[in-house]
Amino acid sequence: MDRAPLGGGNDGTPPSLLALTVADGHFTEITAVVDPAELALMDLAAPV
């Protein structure tokens, strides 16, 4: 699964996260996380 923060808040935290699961070259699952409390629990690396 790859994940990427979308945008950025004023304090540097992402307002949402999009997670993509890929199998055999096809997306099999797409999950959007927009709950600030749930995002705060995640260890998100800075985008490269």
Backbone torsions as a table, in degrees:
resi	resn	phi	psi	omega
1	MET	NA	134.1	171.7
2	ASP	-106.1	150.4	177.6
3	ARG	-141.4	150.0	-178.6
4	ALA	-146.0	128.5	173.5
5	PRO	-65.7	141.4	179.2
6	LEU	-105.9	121.2	179.7
7	GLY	72.0	-157.5	178.7
8	GLY	-166.3	138.6	178.0
9	GLY	-81.6	171.3	179.6
10	ASN	-61.6	-27.8	-179.4
11	ASP	-94.8	8.3	177.7
12	GLY	90.6	-3.7	178.5
13	THR	-88.4	143.9	179.1
14	PRO	-73.3	141.0	177.9
15	PRO	-78.1	-15.8	178.9
16	SER	-159.3	166.4	179.7
17	LEU	-138.5	137.5	177.9
18	LEU	-114.9	121.6	179.7
19	ALA	-110.8	130.0	-179.7
20	LEU	-118.6	129.7	174.1
21	THR	-105.7	126.5	-177.6
22	VAL	-120.1	133.0	175.8
23	ALA	-136.9	130.2	179.4
24	ASP	54.2	36.9	176.9
25	GLY	77.4	10.0	179.8
26	HIS	-125.5	143.8	173.4
27	PHE	-68.8	125.8	177.9
28	THR	-109.3	-15.7	179.1
29	GLU	-157.8	138.5	173.9
30	ILE	-128.7	124.9	-179.0
31	THR	-126.6	130.7	174.9
32	ALA	-110.9	130.6	177.5
33	VAL	-113.7	120.7	-178.1
34	VAL	-124.0	-2.9	-179.0
35	ASP	-77.7	114.6	-178.6
36	PRO	-55.9	-35.7	179.9
37	ALA	-66.9	-40.4	178.8
38	GLU	-69.8	-40.4	178.3
39	LEU	-63.4	-35.7	-179.2
40	ALA	-65.1	-24.7	179.5
41	LEU	-82.5	-11.6	-175.8
42	MET	-89.4	144.3	175.0
43	ASP	-93.7	94.4	-175.0
44	LEU	-102.0	120.6	175.6
45	ALA	-76.5	154.3	177.4
46	ALA	-65.7	142.7	178.7
47	PRO	-61.0	145.9	-178.8
48	VAL	-95.3	NA	NA
